[in-house]
Amino acid sequence: MKDQRLITLSHWLSVASLVALIALCISWELWLAPMKEGGSWLALKGVLLLPMLMGVLKGRRYTYQWGSMYILLWFVEGVMRAWGDHGLSQILAGAEVALASLCFASFVAFAWYTRPSLGKPVQA
């Protein structure tokens, strides 16, 4: 029973952090602190997360597995922009690093608690 609560917690933490990361990436590059006046094409980096969101919402273990590696691209981008940008953009980059880290941790936790070697049915 304890594992089921951890599975549910990691699933919803994954969903919440991924949705927050998508919203941050899109709003950052369109309104908050875009690279160019009026918005930039970097907002598409948030759209690239949408296919992963579909699998995460459905609780597909395979999506959590490849997503844990894919999300590291946003972590790296956030680290580089936190290092090189200034002002609001630097703060938003720090938020991106935090959200990507939370996504990674919750993805790995979900994949760990739903591993087939446990021999239990998987439900999100």
C-alpha positions in Angstrom: 0.0 0.0 0.0 2.9 2.3 0.8 4.3 1.8 -2.7 1.0 2.8 -4.3 1.0 6.1 -2.4 4.5 6.8 -3.6 3.6 5.9 -7.2 0.7 8.3 -7.0 2.7 11.0 -5.4 5.6 10.8 -7.9 3.1 10.7 -10.8 1.3 13.9 -9.8 4.6 15.6 -8.8 5.8 14.8 -12.3 2.7 16.2 -13.9 2.7 19.4 -11.8 6.4 20.1 -12.4 6.3 19.4 -16.1 3.2 21.6 -16.6 5.0 24.4 -14.6 8.1 24.0 -16.7 6.1 24.2 -19.9 4.4 27.4 -18.7 7.6 28.9 -17.5 9.4 28.3 -20.8 6.6 29.7 -22.9 5.9 32.7 -20.8 9.6 33.4 -20.3 10.4 33.7 -24.0 7.2 35.4 -25.0 6.4 37.9 -22.3 8.6 37.9 -19.1 12.2 38.3 -20.4 12.4 37.4 -24.1 15.8 37.4 -25.9 14.3 39.8 -28.6 11.7 42.5 -28.2 8.2 41.1 -28.8 9.1 37.5 -28.0 11.5 34.9 -29.4 11.4 31.6 -31.1 12.9 30.0 -28.0 9.4 29.7 -26.7 9.2 26.5 -28.8 11.4 24.8 -26.2 8.2 24.6 -24.1 6.3 23.1 -26.9 8.9 20.3 -27.2 7.8 19.1 -23.8 4.2 18.5 -24.9 4.7 15.0 -26.3 6.2 13.9 -23.1 3.3 15.4 -21.1 0.9 13.1 -22.9 2.8 10.0 -21.8 3.3 11.3 -18.3 -0.4 12.0 -17.9 -1.2 8.5 -19.0 1.3 7.0 -16.6 3.4 5.3 -19.2 6.6 4.0 -17.6 8.5 4.1 -20.8 7.8 7.9 -21.1 9.2 8.4 -17.6 12.3 6.5 -18.5 13.2 8.4 -21.7 11.8 11.6 -20.2 14.3 11.4 -17.3 17.1 11.8 -19.9 15.3 14.3 -22.1 14.5 16.7 -19.3 18.2 17.1 -18.7 18.4 19.3 -21.8 16.2 21.9 -20.0 18.4 21.6 -16.9 21.6 22.3 -18.9 19.9 25.2 -20.7 18.8 26.7 -17.4 22.3 26.3 -15.9 23.9 28.0 -18.8 21.4 30.9 -18.9 21.7 31.3 -15.1 25.4 31.6 -15.5 25.4 34.0 -18.5 22.2 36.0 -18.2 21.4 38.9 -15.9 18.4 40.3 -14.2 15.0 38.6 -14.5 16.2 36.2 -17.1 18.8 34.8 -14.6 16.1 34.3 -12.0 13.9 32.5 -14.5 16.8 30.3 -15.5 17.2 29.4 -11.8 13.5 28.5 -11.7 14.0 26.4 -14.9 16.8 24.5 -13.2 14.7 23.9 -10.1 11.7 22.6 -12.1 13.9 20.4 -14.4 15.5 18.9 -11.3 12.1 18.2 -9.7 10.9 16.7 -13.0 14.0 14.5 -13.1 13.7 13.3 -9.5 10.0 12.5 -9.8 10.4 10.8 -13.1 13.1 8.5 -11.7 11.0 7.9 -8.6 8.0 6.8 -10.7 10.2 4.6 -12.9 11.7 3.0 -9.8 8.5 2.3 -7.9 6.8 0.9 -11.0 9.7 -1.4 -12.1 8.5 -4.9 -13.2 10.8 -6.7 -10.8 8.4 -5.7 -7.9 5.8 -8.0 -9.3 2.9 -5.8 -8.4 0.3 -4.2 -10.8 1.2 -0.7 -12.0 -1.4 2.0 -11.6 -0.9 5.7 -11.6 
